[in-house]
Amino acid sequence: MALHRIAALLLEPMAAFEYAVAAEVFGLDRTDDGVPPFEFITAGPVVGEPVGLNSGGAIVPTHAWSDAIDADLVVVPASAIREDYPADLLDVIRTAHARGATILTICSGAFTLAATGLLDGKRATTHWRYLDLFRQRFPQVDVSMDVLYVDNGSIITGAGTSAGIDACLHLVRRELGAGVANVIARRMVVPPQRDGGQRQYVQAPVPECTADSLQPILLHVLENLHEPHSVSSLARHAVMSERTFARRFVAETGTTPHRWLLQQRVLRARVLLERSDASIEQIAGDVGFSSAALLRAHFQTVVGTSPQRYRRAFSTT
């Protein structure tokens, strides 16, 4: 898909943060850093008529809802959950999707999208606190609360608040490559990739664990991805038992050590495929896979394509 014209749909009362996520990722000019230019528009019921925020204040839309029909990406941020949604808004979303636009929701924006019928029979997510209400309202949707976002191709649903950042960066990474996503993430001072399969919220640290944050260990691993790592070796480094370390890791990151390490190795491989001419075999060794075949297998599972195809699509060398 093209990813040039992005429209954020406003519905009063809007959630300020969720709207700001889309504006921050797509609304700032980062061409000096090598990010392709985006055209970001704010669409409301009436051009120039303020749309109130749930935290006070308002946003003045520069475009009407209907102007989002020809967008490449339509973002539906969170707004107050209501019994009925404006018919013309739902028609705009359906028409944009039928014309080839990707629809991305953040938090309770999934309710608006579900009201169009486009989520029927699909897997989706929204904020965990709305689980019962969503299932009651839309039983035909397979809703999951234990993920940060769900990618259905032309439809992406993100969970609450900061998970919207993950969903937006995932889409950028999918369409424009890991390098561009990393630039935006670095400017936003957020992790470049949290796997969509991670939990929406992490558990509180277990009471018996009195060690400091695991961040130094995570940084050590990232700086030495080429070396072998295991739960036992990392636990020794953290001066913890394997059981305690594994529980603490899930509590702090929302995923298991094995899954986190696999994601980081694939992410690093993506960057090397984009920015270097190194062979697949060399990249496999550089990121800690024992063979090119193993890299290909995990890359296909995580990214959905082969390293060779990914390089042809996103290489900058």
C-alpha positions as CSV (number, residue, x, y, z in Angstrom):
1,M,0.0,0.0,0.0
2,A,1.0,3.6,-0.4
3,L,1.5,5.5,2.9
4,H,1.4,9.2,2.0
5,R,-2.0,10.7,2.9
6,I,-3.1,10.0,6.4
7,A,-6.5,11.1,7.8
8,A,-7.4,11.1,11.5
9,L,-11.2,11.1,12.2
10,L,-12.4,13.2,15.0
11,L,-15.6,12.3,17.0
12,E,-16.5,14.3,20.1
13,P,-15.4,13.9,22.8
14,M,-12.0,12.9,21.5
15,A,-9.2,11.3,23.7
16,A,-6.4,13.8,23.4
17,F,-3.5,11.3,23.8
18,E,-4.8,8.8,21.3
19,Y,-5.2,11.6,18.6
20,A,-1.8,12.9,19.5
21,V,-0.2,9.5,18.8
22,A,-1.3,9.6,15.2
23,A,-0.3,13.3,14.9
24,E,3.2,12.6,16.4
25,V,3.9,9.6,14.2
26,F,2.5,10.9,10.9
27,G,2.1,14.7,11.4
28,L,5.6,15.9,11.9
29,D,8.1,16.6,9.1
30,R,11.1,14.3,9.6
31,T,12.3,14.3,6.0
32,D,15.7,15.7,7.2
33,D,16.1,12.3,9.0
34,G,15.2,10.3,5.9
35,V,11.5,9.7,6.7
36,P,9.3,10.0,3.7
37,P,6.9,13.0,3.7
38,F,3.4,12.4,5.0
39,E,0.3,14.5,4.4
40,F,-1.6,14.4,7.7
41,I,-5.1,15.8,7.8
42,T,-7.6,16.1,10.7
43,A,-11.1,15.4,9.6
44,G,-14.2,16.3,11.6
45,P,-18.0,16.6,11.2
46,V,-17.7,20.2,10.1
47,V,-14.6,22.0,8.8
48,G,-13.5,24.6,11.2
49,E,-15.9,23.6,14.0
50,P,-14.1,22.6,17.2
51,V,-14.3,19.0,18.3
52,G,-14.2,18.8,22.1
53,L,-11.6,16.7,24.0
54,N,-12.5,14.6,27.0
55,S,-9.7,16.3,28.9
56,G,-10.9,19.8,28.1
57,G,-10.1,22.0,25.1
58,A,-10.8,21.1,21.5
59,I,-9.3,20.4,18.1
60,V,-10.3,22.3,15.1
61,P,-10.6,20.0,12.0
62,T,-9.1,21.3,8.8
63,H,-11.1,18.8,6.7
64,A,-14.5,17.1,6.7
65,W,-14.9,13.4,7.3
66,S,-15.6,12.8,3.6
67,D,-12.1,14.1,2.8
68,A,-10.7,10.9,4.4
69,I,-12.2,8.7,1.7
70,D,-9.2,9.0,-0.6
71,A,-6.6,8.6,2.2
72,D,-4.1,5.8,2.2
73,L,-4.5,5.4,6.0
74,V,-7.5,6.3,8.1
75,V,-6.8,6.5,11.8
76,V,-9.7,6.2,14.2
77,P,-8.5,7.4,17.6
78,A,-10.4,6.8,20.9
79,S,-13.5,8.7,21.7
80,A,-16.4,8.2,24.1
81,I,-18.2,4.9,23.5
82,R,-21.8,5.5,22.4
83,E,-24.9,3.5,21.5
84,D,-25.0,4.8,17.9
85,Y,-22.3,6.3,15.7
86,P,-23.0,8.9,13.0
87,A,-24.1,7.1,9.8
88,D,-22.0,9.4,7.6
89,L,-18.9,8.7,9.6
90,L,-19.4,4.9,9.3
91,D,-20.0,5.3,5.5
92,V,-16.7,7.2,5.2
93,I,-14.8,4.4,6.9
94,R,-16.5,1.7,4.8
95,T,-15.9,3.6,1.5
96,A,-12.3,4.4,2.3
97,H,-11.6,0.7,3.1
98,A,-13.4,-0.4,-0.1
99,R,-11.1,2.0,-2.1
100,G,-8.0,0.4,-0.6
101,A,-7.3,2.4,2.5
102,T,-5.9,0.8,5.6
103,I,-7.9,1.5,8.8
104,L,-6.1,1.7,12.1
105,T,-7.9,2.1,15.4
106,I,-6.5,3.1,18.8
107,C,-8.2,2.1,22.1
108,S,-12.0,2.6,22.0
109,G,-11.8,3.6,18.3
110,A,-12.3,-0.2,17.7
111,F,-16.0,0.4,18.7
112,T,-16.4,2.9,15.9
113,L,-14.8,0.5,13.4
114,A,-16.8,-2.5,14.7
115,A,-20.0,-0.5,14.1
116,T,-19.2,-0.5,10.4
117,G,-19.3,-4.3,10.2
118,L,-15.7,-4.4,8.9
119,L,-14.5,-6.3,11.9
120,D,-17.1,-9.1,11.6
121,G,-15.4,-12.5,11.7
122,K,-12.0,-10.9,12.3
123,R,-9.6,-10.9,15.3
124,A,-9.3,-7.5,17.0
125,T,-8.3,-5.7,20.2
126,T,-9.2,-2.7,22.2
127,H,-8.5,-1.5,25.8
128,W,-8.8,-4.3,28.3
129,R,-11.3,-2.5,30.5
130,Y,-13.8,-2.6,27.6
131,L,-13.7,-6.4,27.1
132,D,-17.1,-7.3,28.4
133,L,-18.9,-4.4,26.7
134,F,-17.2,-5.0,23.4
135,R,-18.0,-8.7,23.4
136,Q,-21.6,-7.9,24.4
137,R,-21.9,-5.2,21.7
138,F,-20.1,-7.1,18.9
139,P,-20.2,-10.9,19.5
140,Q,-19.3,-11.5,15.9
141,V,-15.8,-10.1,16.5
142,D,-13.0,-12.2,18.0
143,V,-11.7,-9.7,20.5
144,S,-8.5,-10.4,22.4
145,M,-7.2,-8.4,25.5
146,D,-3.8,-10.1,25.7
147,V,-2.2,-8.3,22.8
148,L,-0.9,-4.8,22.0
149,Y,-2.3,-4.7,18.5
150,V,-3.8,-7.0,15.8
151,D,-2.8,-6.8,12.1
152,N,-5.4,-8.0,9.7
153,G,-3.7,-6.5,6.7
154,S,-6.0,-3.7,5.7
155,I,-7.3,-3.3,9.3
156,I,-5.1,-2.8,12.4
157,T,-6.6,-2.5,15.8
158,G,-4.5,-1.1,18.7
159,A,-5.1,-1.5,22.4
160,G,-5.2,1.3,24.9
161,T,-3.1,4.4,25.0
162,S,0.6,3.7,24.4
163,A,-0.2,0.5,22.5
164,G,-1.4,2.9,19.8
165,I,2.2,4.0,19.3
166,D,3.2,0.3,18.8
167,A,0.4,-0.1,16.3
168,C,1.4,3.0,14.3
169,L,5.1,2.1,14.3
170,H,4.3,-1.5,13.3
171,L,2.4,-0.1,10.3
172,V,5.4,2.2,9.4
173,R,7.8,-0.8,9.8
174,R,5.5,-3.0,7.6
175,E,5.2,-0.5,4.8
176,L,8.4,1.6,4.9
177,G,10.9,-0.7,6.7
178,A,12.6,-1.0,10.1
179,G,15.0,1.9,9.4
180,V,12.2,4.5,9.0
181,A,10.3,3.1,12.0
182,N,13.5,3.3,14.1
183,V,14.1,6.9,13.2
184,I,10.5,7.9,14.3
185,A,10.8,5.8,17.5
186,R,14.1,7.4,18.4
187,R,12.7,10.9,17.9
188,M,9.7,9.9,20.1
189,V,12.0,8.2,22.7
190,V,10.1,5.0,22.6
191,P,11.1,1.4,22.0
192,P,11.4,0.8,18.2
193,Q,9.5,-2.5,18.4
194,R,7.2,-4.2,21.0
195,D,5.8,-7.4,19.6
196,G,2.0,-7.2,19.0
197,G,1.6,-10.4,20.9
198,Q,2.8,-8.9,24.2
199,R,0.3,-8.3,27.0
200,Q,-1.5,-5.0,27.2
201,Y,-0.3,-4.5,30.8
202,V,2.5,-6.1,32.7
203,Q,2.3,-7.7,36.1
204,A,3.6,-6.1,39.2
205,P,7.1,-7.3,40.0
206,V,7.0,-10.4,42.2
207,P,7.4,-9.6,45.9
208,E,10.4,-11.8,46.5
209,C,12.4,-10.0,43.7
210,T,14.4,-7.1,45.2
211,A,16.8,-6.6,42.2
212,D,16.9,-3.4,40.2
213,S,15.4,-3.0,36.8
214,L,16.4,-5.5,34.1
215,Q,17.2,-2.7,31.7
216,P,21.0,-3.0,32.1
217,I,20.8,-6.7,31.1
218,L,18.5,-6.0,28.2
219,L,21.0,-3.4,26.9
220,H,23.8,-5.8,27.3
221,V,22.0,-8.4,25.2
222,L,21.2,-5.8,22.5
223,E,24.9,-4.9,22.3
224,N,25.9,-8.6,22.1
225,L,23.2,-10.2,20.0
226,H,25.8,-12.3,18.2
227,E,26.5,-14.1,21.4
228,P,24.5,-17.1,22.6
229,H,22.0,-16.2,25.3
230,S,19.7,-18.4,27.4
231,V,17.5,-18.0,30.4
232,S,20.1,-19.6,32.5
233,S,22.9,-17.4,31.4
234,L,20.8,-14.2,31.7
235,A,19.6,-15.3,35.1
236,R,23.2,-15.8,36.2
237,H,24.0,-12.3,34.9
238,A,21.1,-10.9,36.9
239,V,22.1,-13.0,40.0
240,M,18.7,-14.6,40.2
241,S,17.3,-18.1,39.9
242,E,16.0,-19.0,36.5
243,R,12.5,-19.2,37.8
244,T,12.6,-15.7,39.4
245,F,14.4,-14.2,36.4
246,A,11.8,-15.6,34.0
247,R,8.9,-14.2,36.1
248,R,10.6,-10.9,36.6
249,F,11.3,-10.6,32.8
250,V,7.6,-11.2,31.9
251,A,6.6,-8.7,34.6
252,E,8.9,-6.0,33.2
253,T,8.5,-6.6,29.4
254,G,5.2,-8.4,29.0
255,T,6.8,-11.3,27.1
256,T,9.1,-14.2,27.7
257,P,13.0,-14.0,27.4
258,H,13.0,-16.3,24.4
259,R,10.3,-14.4,22.5
260,W,11.9,-11.0,23.3
261,L,15.3,-12.2,22.2
262,L,13.9,-13.6,18.9
263,Q,12.1,-10.4,18.2
264,Q,15.3,-8.3,18.8
265,R,17.4,-10.5,16.5
266,V,14.8,-10.3,13.7
267,L,14.6,-6.6,14.2
268,R,18.4,-6.2,14.0
269,A,18.4,-8.4,10.9
270,R,15.8,-6.1,9.3
271,V,18.0,-3.1,9.8
272,L,21.1,-4.9,8.4
273,L,19.1,-6.0,5.4
274,E,18.1,-2.5,4.7
275,R,21.4,-0.8,5.4
276,S,24.2,-3.2,4.4
277,D,25.3,-5.5,1.5
278,A,26.2,-8.3,3.9
279,S,25.1,-11.8,2.9
280,I,22.2,-13.5,4.6
281,E,24.7,-15.9,6.2
282,Q,26.8,-13.1,7.6
283,I,23.7,-11.3,8.9
284,A,22.5,-14.5,10.6
285,G,25.8,-14.7,12.5
286,D,25.8,-11.0,13.4
287,V,22.4,-11.2,15.0
288,G,22.9,-14.5,16.8
289,F,21.3,-17.1,14.6
290,S,23.4,-20.3,14.1
291,S,22.6,-20.5,10.4
292,A,21.1,-18.6,7.5
293,A,18.3,-21.3,7.4
294,L,17.3,-20.5,11.0
295,L,17.3,-16.7,10.2
296,R,15.1,-17.4,7.2
297,A,12.6,-19.5,9.2
298,H,12.2,-17.0,12.0
299,F,12.2,-14.0,9.7
300,Q,9.4,-15.6,7.7
301,T,7.4,-16.2,10.9
302,V,7.9,-12.7,12.4
303,V,7.9,-10.5,9.3
304,G,5.8,-12.6,6.9
305,T,8.3,-12.6,4.1
306,S,11.8,-13.9,3.3
307,P,15.0,-11.9,4.0
308,Q,15.7,-11.7,0.3
309,R,12.3,-10.2,-0.5
310,Y,12.5,-7.8,2.4
311,R,15.9,-6.6,1.2
312,R,14.6,-6.0,-2.3
313,A,11.7,-4.0,-1.0
314,F,13.6,-1.9,1.6
315,S,17.3,-1.8,0.9
316,T,18.9,1.6,0.9
317,T,22.3,0.4,-0.3
